[in-house]
């Protein structure tokens, strides 16, 4: 079957950049078509990433809380894990959200096509459906939102299903007795947390000298201390030199400053990063510029070098985060409407959904030191938080990175339960150019963890209410 149609706006990719772009375009009166290979919209994030992983992390957190409750006199016994029902919970969460997006597409009059789209030229896509049928669609404006893919180095791609990427790990094929996680970034630690809670002996191997490279070390330390107890081993400055499939498992050859060694695991999770999904879409038939890393070059309005095409999300540059893609979607539609919107965000929050959670936004202390920028850094330990005490979670920390002269908040970092929710206040503070005094003098409800932001701010120009640091001299 073949045919051709035309639309004002066509979006290639239905993830957290693509479908919000389609919604915004339709809301502004554009005839809109959303094209995606997946059976359901939502892209990797909703179907095979952010959402299913958070459902499983919630289950893992409950397991840990049940165990910790014994210290308070509440004993529930060992958890009985029904993998089929747990998979069902994950599937139900994903299904309800994808179903909601499908309904919103229909309500907005968006045509959703399940097909592989390949550019014939700057205003034409060839669509290939799973049943082998093809057709073409022409358009006035196109938005490329094809996302990213897990990196699987050839060294680890040995053709054995026991070697998984993040997509495979989220399927919960079983609970391996021994799991090797290659990569100490957020994906590896999140999924390692899930499997450890379910009963796997988890070993993490990271090439650098610390977990979560890029995050400030004082935020990582409380998490690493807890993961050291929950994981069987964390091997830093260690390289996996090769994997070999055997009847008894996957044997990993490890190299570090102590030499070489071998360990055998039932499964291996490769989580060494993601790469832009820009290959195989015919972009070479357009004027779009793709750099050596596979990212599409865009300006602050999400325009590519091709006047007919824009690009958003992971394929348009780092950071590869769903919420960054969604913001870029709205910028792209503003551009089509010739409105002044542009991607000029000062603070893109980063969140690691481990337990405890890490979250930060704006300038980090590590970045400030690397740039030689003079900043004031103030920290408030959660051991001094009443709410943290009631939760028996005092390992947390809230820190502010502040401009010395005007005390403007440049960045915020948080580690502790609920950090993912707390970072929103920090993003607003950085975006609006708020000062430490603005945060300190905004009344925060008591007792809450959000008070730690207020008290960290108090430490910039005075003493936090619940912390005392002796000063060298008193004011006259």
C-alpha positions as CSV (number, residue, x, y, z in Angstrom):
1,X,0.0,0.0,0.0
2,X,1.3,3.4,-0.8
3,X,0.0,7.0,-0.7
4,X,1.0,10.5,0.2
5,X,-0.4,13.2,2.5
6,X,0.6,16.6,3.7
7,X,0.6,18.2,7.2
8,X,1.7,21.6,8.5
9,X,3.8,20.1,11.3
10,X,5.3,16.6,11.5
11,X,7.1,15.4,14.6
12,X,9.4,12.4,14.3
13,X,9.6,10.7,17.7
14,X,6.9,10.4,20.3
15,X,8.9,10.7,23.5
16,X,8.9,13.5,26.2
17,X,10.0,15.9,23.6
18,X,7.9,14.7,20.7
19,X,4.5,14.4,22.1
20,X,4.6,17.7,24.1
21,X,5.6,19.4,20.8
22,X,2.7,17.8,19.1
23,X,0.3,18.9,21.8
24,X,1.6,22.5,21.7
25,X,1.5,22.6,17.9
26,X,-2.1,21.3,17.8
27,X,-3.1,23.7,20.6
28,X,-2.0,26.6,18.5
29,X,-3.9,25.5,15.5
30,X,-1.4,23.6,13.4
31,X,-2.5,20.5,11.6
32,X,-0.1,18.0,13.3
33,X,1.1,14.5,12.7
34,X,3.1,12.5,15.3
35,X,5.2,9.7,13.9
36,X,6.8,7.1,16.1
37,X,8.0,3.5,15.7
38,X,6.6,2.4,19.1
39,X,3.2,0.8,19.5
40,X,2.5,3.3,22.2
41,X,3.6,7.0,22.6
42,X,6.0,8.2,25.3
43,X,9.3,7.1,23.9
44,X,12.1,5.5,25.9
45,X,11.3,7.5,29.0
46,X,7.8,6.3,29.5
47,X,8.0,2.8,28.0
48,X,11.5,1.6,28.7
49,X,13.2,4.2,31.0
50,X,12.2,6.8,33.5
51,X,8.7,5.6,34.4
52,X,9.2,1.8,34.7
53,X,12.4,2.3,36.6
54,X,10.8,4.6,39.1
55,X,8.0,2.1,39.6
56,X,10.5,-0.5,40.5
57,X,12.6,1.9,42.6
58,X,9.4,2.6,44.6
59,X,9.1,-1.2,45.3
60,X,12.8,-1.3,46.3
61,X,12.4,1.6,48.7
62,X,9.4,-0.1,50.4
63,X,11.5,-3.3,50.9
64,X,14.3,-1.2,52.5
65,X,11.8,0.7,54.7
66,X,10.2,-2.5,55.9
67,X,13.7,-3.8,57.0
68,X,14.6,-0.5,58.7
69,X,11.3,-0.4,60.6
70,X,12.5,-3.3,62.7
71,X,14.8,-0.9,64.4
72,X,11.8,1.1,65.5
73,X,9.9,-1.9,66.9
74,X,7.9,-2.7,63.8
75,X,8.6,-6.1,62.3
76,X,6.8,-7.3,59.2
77,X,9.0,-10.3,58.2
78,X,10.9,-11.0,55.1
79,X,9.2,-9.8,51.8
80,X,7.7,-12.4,49.6
81,X,8.5,-11.3,46.0
82,X,6.1,-12.3,43.2
83,X,8.0,-11.3,40.0
84,X,4.9,-11.7,37.8
85,X,2.9,-9.3,39.9
86,X,5.8,-6.8,40.2
87,X,6.1,-6.9,36.4
88,X,2.3,-6.4,36.2
89,X,2.5,-3.3,38.4
90,X,5.3,-1.8,36.2
91,X,3.2,-2.6,33.1
92,X,0.1,-1.1,34.6
93,X,1.8,2.1,35.4
94,X,3.2,2.4,31.9
95,X,0.0,1.4,30.3
96,X,-2.1,4.0,32.2
97,X,0.2,6.8,31.2
98,X,0.6,5.8,27.5
99,X,-3.2,5.4,27.3
100,X,-3.6,8.9,28.7
101,X,-1.3,10.3,26.0
102,X,-3.2,8.5,23.3
103,X,-6.4,10.0,24.6
104,X,-4.9,13.5,24.6
105,X,-3.6,13.0,21.0
106,X,-7.2,12.1,20.0
107,X,-8.8,15.0,21.9
108,X,-6.4,17.4,20.2
109,X,-7.0,16.0,16.7
110,X,-3.4,14.8,16.3
111,X,-2.9,12.0,13.9
112,X,-0.5,9.4,15.4
113,X,1.3,7.1,12.9
114,X,3.2,4.1,14.0
115,X,6.0,3.8,11.4
116,X,9.7,4.3,10.8
117,X,10.2,7.7,9.2
118,X,13.1,8.4,6.9
119,X,13.8,11.8,5.3
120,X,13.6,11.8,1.5
121,X,14.4,15.5,1.5
122,X,13.9,18.5,3.9
123,X,10.1,18.4,3.6
124,X,9.3,14.8,2.8
125,X,9.3,11.6,5.0
126,X,9.0,8.1,3.8
127,X,7.0,6.0,6.3
128,X,7.6,2.3,6.6
129,X,5.1,0.4,8.8
130,X,5.7,-2.9,10.6
131,X,3.5,-4.7,8.1
132,X,5.8,-3.7,5.2
133,X,3.6,-1.0,3.7
134,X,5.1,2.4,2.8
135,X,3.8,5.9,2.1
136,X,5.2,9.4,2.1
137,X,4.2,12.5,3.9
138,X,5.1,16.1,3.1
139,X,5.1,18.9,5.6
140,X,5.8,22.6,6.1
141,X,7.7,22.2,9.3
142,X,9.4,19.1,10.8
143,X,10.6,18.5,14.3
144,X,13.2,15.8,14.9
145,X,12.8,14.2,18.4
146,X,14.3,10.8,17.9
147,X,15.9,10.6,21.3
148,X,18.8,8.4,22.3
149,X,19.9,4.7,22.7
150,X,21.9,2.8,25.4
151,X,25.6,2.5,24.5
152,X,26.7,-1.1,24.1
153,X,30.4,-1.2,23.4
154,X,31.5,-4.0,21.1
155,X,33.7,-5.3,23.9
156,X,30.5,-6.3,25.9
157,X,28.3,-7.1,22.9
158,X,28.9,-10.9,23.0
159,X,25.6,-12.1,21.8
160,X,24.4,-13.5,25.1
161,X,21.0,-12.4,26.6
162,X,22.5,-12.5,30.0
163,X,24.4,-9.3,29.1
164,X,21.7,-6.6,29.3
165,X,21.3,-2.9,28.7
166,X,18.9,-0.8,30.7
167,X,16.0,-1.8,28.6
168,X,16.6,-5.5,29.2
169,X,17.2,-5.0,32.9
170,X,13.8,-3.3,33.3
171,X,12.1,-6.4,31.9
172,X,13.0,-8.2,35.2
173,X,13.7,-11.5,33.4
174,X,14.6,-13.0,36.8
175,X,16.4,-12.1,40.0
176,X,20.0,-13.2,39.4
177,X,22.0,-14.4,42.4
178,X,25.0,-12.4,41.1
179,X,24.7,-9.2,39.1
180,X,27.5,-7.1,37.7
181,X,26.8,-3.5,36.9
182,X,29.3,-1.9,34.5
183,X,29.1,1.9,35.1
184,X,28.6,3.8,38.3
185,X,26.4,6.5,36.8
186,X,22.7,7.1,37.6
187,X,21.2,4.3,35.5
188,X,23.6,1.7,36.9
189,X,23.0,2.8,40.5
190,X,19.2,3.0,40.1
191,X,18.9,-0.4,38.6
192,X,21.5,-1.9,40.9
193,X,19.4,-0.6,43.8
194,X,16.3,-2.4,42.4
195,X,18.1,-5.7,42.0
196,X,19.8,-5.5,45.3
197,X,16.5,-4.9,47.1
198,X,15.0,-7.9,45.3
199,X,17.9,-10.1,46.5
200,X,20.7,-10.0,44.0
201,X,24.3,-9.7,45.1
202,X,25.3,-6.6,43.2
203,X,28.8,-5.6,42.2
204,X,29.4,-2.2,40.6
205,X,32.5,-1.5,38.5
206,X,33.3,2.2,37.7
207,X,36.4,3.3,35.7
208,X,36.7,6.7,37.5
209,X,37.6,7.2,41.2
210,X,34.0,7.9,42.3
211,X,30.4,7.1,41.7
212,X,28.2,9.5,39.8
213,X,31.0,11.4,38.0
214,X,30.0,15.0,37.6
215,X,28.1,15.3,40.9
216,X,29.7,17.1,43.9
217,X,31.5,14.6,46.1
218,X,29.8,15.8,49.4
219,X,26.5,14.9,47.8
220,X,27.7,11.5,46.7
221,X,29.3,10.4,50.0
222,X,26.0,9.7,51.9
223,X,24.7,7.6,49.0
224,X,27.9,5.7,48.6
225,X,28.0,4.9,52.3
226,X,24.6,3.3,52.1
227,X,25.2,1.6,48.8
228,X,28.4,0.1,50.3
229,X,26.1,-1.7,52.7
230,X,23.5,-2.7,50.2
231,X,25.8,-3.8,47.3
232,X,28.2,-6.7,47.6
233,X,31.1,-4.6,46.2
234,X,31.8,-1.2,44.6
235,X,35.0,-1.4,42.6
236,X,36.3,2.1,41.6
237,X,39.2,2.8,39.2
238,X,38.4,-0.6,37.7
239,X,38.0,-1.5,34.1
240,X,36.1,-4.5,32.6
241,X,38.5,-5.7,30.0
242,X,36.2,-8.3,28.6
243,X,33.2,-10.6,29.1
244,X,33.1,-14.4,28.3
245,X,29.9,-16.5,28.3
246,X,30.2,-19.8,30.1
247,X,27.7,-22.4,31.3
248,X,28.0,-21.2,34.8
249,X,27.6,-17.5,34.0
250,X,29.3,-14.5,32.4
251,X,32.9,-14.2,33.4
252,X,34.2,-10.7,33.6
253,X,37.9,-9.8,33.4
254,X,38.6,-6.9,35.7
255,X,41.7,-4.6,35.6
256,X,42.8,-2.1,38.2
257,X,45.9,-0.9,40.0
258,X,46.1,-4.3,41.8
259,X,46.3,-6.2,38.5
260,X,43.8,-8.5,36.8
261,X,41.2,-10.8,38.2
262,X,38.1,-12.7,37.0
263,X,34.7,-13.0,38.5
264,X,31.6,-14.8,37.3
265,X,28.1,-13.4,37.4
266,X,24.7,-14.7,36.5
267,X,23.8,-11.5,34.6
268,X,25.6,-8.3,33.6
269,X,24.1,-4.8,33.2
270,X,26.0,-2.5,30.9
271,X,25.2,1.1,31.8
272,X,28.0,3.2,30.4
273,X,25.9,6.0,28.9
274,X,23.5,6.8,26.0
275,X,24.1,8.1,22.5
276,X,22.0,10.3,20.3
277,X,19.6,8.4,18.0
278,X,20.4,10.3,14.8
279,X,21.5,7.5,12.5
280,X,19.3,5.8,9.9
281,X,16.8,8.6,9.5
282,X,18.1,10.0,6.2
283,X,19.3,13.3,7.8
284,X,22.0,13.3,5.2
285,X,19.3,14.1,2.7
286,X,18.6,17.4,4.5
287,X,20.7,20.4,5.4
288,X,20.8,19.3,9.0
289,X,24.3,19.2,10.5
290,X,25.1,16.2,12.7
291,X,28.4,16.4,14.7
292,X,31.0,13.8,15.3
293,X,29.1,12.5,18.4
294,X,25.8,12.2,16.6
295,X,24.1,15.3,18.0
296,X,22.1,17.6,15.7
297,X,23.3,21.1,15.8
298,X,20.7,23.6,16.9
299,X,20.5,27.2,18.0
300,X,18.7,28.6,21.1
301,X,15.4,28.5,19.2
302,X,15.9,24.7,18.4
303,X,16.4,25.6,14.7
304,X,18.8,23.3,12.8
305,X,20.8,24.3,9.7
306,X,17.9,23.3,7.6
307,X,15.2,26.1,7.5
308,X,12.4,23.5,7.4
309,X,13.6,21.4,10.4
310,X,14.0,21.8,14.1
311,X,15.4,19.4,16.7
312,X,14.7,18.8,20.3
313,X,15.5,16.4,23.2
314,X,18.4,14.0,23.5
315,X,19.3,14.1,19.8
316,X,19.7,17.8,20.0
317,X,22.4,17.8,22.7
318,X,23.2,17.3,26.3
319,X,22.0,17.0,29.0
320,X,20.0,14.0,27.9
321,X,17.0,14.5,30.3
322,X,13.3,14.2,29.6
323,X,12.4,17.5,31.3
324,X,14.9,19.3,29.1
325,X,13.3,17.8,26.0
326,X,9.9,18.9,27.1
327,X,11.0,22.5,27.6
328,X,12.7,22.4,24.2
329,X,9.4,21.2,22.7
330,X,7.7,24.4,23.8
331,X,10.6,26.5,22.5
332,X,10.3,24.8,19.1
333,X,6.6,25.6,18.8
334,X,7.2,29.2,19.9
335,X,9.8,29.4,17.1
336,X,7.2,28.2,14.6
337,X,4.8,30.8,15.9
338,X,7.6,33.5,15.6
339,X,7.3,34.2,19.3
340,X,10.3,35.2,21.4
341,X,10.7,32.0,23.3
342,X,14.2,30.5,23.4
343,X,16.1,27.9,25.4
344,X,17.9,30.0,28.0
345,X,17.4,28.1,31.2
346,X,19.9,28.7,33.9
347,X,19.0,25.7,35.9
348,X,18.2,22.2,34.5
349,X,17.7,19.9,37.4
350,X,19.5,16.6,37.6
351,X,18.1,13.9,39.7
352,X,19.3,10.4,40.7
353,X,16.4,8.4,42.1
354,X,18.4,6.1,44.4
355,X,17.8,6.0,48.1
356,X,18.8,8.5,49.2
357,X,18.1,10.6,46.2
358,X,20.5,13.2,44.8
359,X,19.4,16.4,43.0
360,X,21.2,19.5,41.9
361,X,20.7,22.5,39.6
362,X,22.6,25.5,38.4
363,X,26.3,25.9,39.2
364,X,27.9,23.0,41.1
365,X,30.8,23.5,43.5
366,X,32.9,21.3,41.2
367,X,32.2,23.5,38.2
368,X,32.9,26.6,40.2
369,X,36.3,25.3,41.2
370,X,37.1,24.2,37.7
371,X,36.2,27.7,36.4
372,X,38.1,29.5,39.1
373,X,34.8,31.2,40.1
374,X,34.7,32.8,43.6
375,X,31.6,31.5,45.4
376,X,30.3,31.1,48.9
377,X,29.3,27.5,49.7
378,X,27.0,26.8,52.7
379,X,25.8,23.4,53.9
380,X,23.1,22.4,56.2
381,X,23.3,18.8,57.6
382,X,20.0,16.9,57.9
383,X,21.2,15.6,61.3
384,X,20.0,19.1,62.5
385,X,16.5,18.7,60.8
386,X,13.6,17.8,63.0
387,X,11.7,16.2,60.1
388,X,14.8,14.1,59.0
389,X,15.0,12.9,62.6
390,X,11.4,11.8,62.6
391,X,12.1,9.8,59.4
392,X,15.3,8.3,60.8
393,X,17.0,9.7,57.7
394,X,19.7,12.1,59.0
395,X,22.3,11.3,56.3
396,X,21.1,14.1,54.1
397,X,22.7,17.4,53.2
398,X,21.5,20.6,51.5
399,X,24.0,23.0,50.1
400,X,23.9,26.4,48.3
401,X,26.3,27.9,45.9
402,X,26.1,31.7,46.2
403,X,27.6,34.7,44.5
404,X,29.6,36.5,47.2
405,X,28.8,40.2,46.3
406,X,25.0,40.1,45.9
407,X,24.4,36.7,47.5
408,X,22.5,35.6,44.5
409,X,21.8,31.8,44.5
410,X,23.8,30.2,41.6
411,X,23.3,26.6,42.4
412,X,21.8,24.1,44.9
413,X,22.6,20.5,45.7
414,X,20.6,18.1,47.9
415,X,21.1,14.5,49.0
416,X,18.4,12.8,51.0
417,X,14.9,11.2,50.6
418,X,12.6,13.5,48.7
419,X,15.5,15.5,47.1
420,X,13.8,15.1,43.7
421,X,10.8,17.0,44.9
422,X,12.7,19.6,46.8
423,X,14.9,20.7,43.9
424,X,12.0,22.5,42.2
425,X,12.2,25.4,44.7
426,X,15.9,25.6,44.0
427,X,15.4,25.7,40.2
428,X,12.9,28.6,40.7
429,X,15.4,30.4,42.9
430,X,18.2,30.1,40.4
431,X,16.0,31.0,37.4
432,X,14.6,34.1,39.1
433,X,18.0,35.3,40.4
434,X,16.8,35.0,44.0
435,X,19.2,35.8,46.8
436,X,20.0,33.7,49.9
437,X,18.1,36.2,52.0
438,X,15.0,35.7,49.7
439,X,15.1,32.0,50.5
440,X,15.9,32.5,54.2
441,X,13.1,34.9,54.7
442,X,10.4,32.9,52.9
443,X,8.5,31.0,55.6
444,X,8.9,27.2,55.1
445,X,6.4,24.9,56.8
446,X,7.6,23.1,59.9
447,X,8.6,20.3,60.3
448,X,9.6,19.7,56.7
449,X,12.7,18.7,54.8
450,X,12.3,21.8,52.7
451,X,13.3,23.8,55.8
452,X,16.8,22.7,55.1
453,X,16.9,25.0,52.1
454,X,15.8,27.9,54.3
455,X,18.4,27.1,56.9
456,X,21.2,26.6,54.4
457,X,20.3,30.1,53.1
458,X,20.5,31.5,56.6
459,X,24.1,30.3,56.8
460,X,25.1,32.6,54.0
461,X,24.7,35.8,56.0
462,X,24.2,34.5,59.6
463,X,23.7,31.4,61.6
464,X,21.1,28.7,60.7
465,X,18.6,28.5,63.5
466,X,19.4,24.8,64.2
467,X,23.1,25.0,63.7
468,X,25.9,26.9,65.4
469,X,29.3,27.6,64.0
470,X,31.7,29.6,66.3
471,X,32.8,32.8,64.7
472,X,36.3,34.4,65.1
473,X,34.9,37.8,66.1
474,X,31.7,39.3,67.3
475,X,30.0,42.3,65.7
476,X,30.6,45.5,67.7
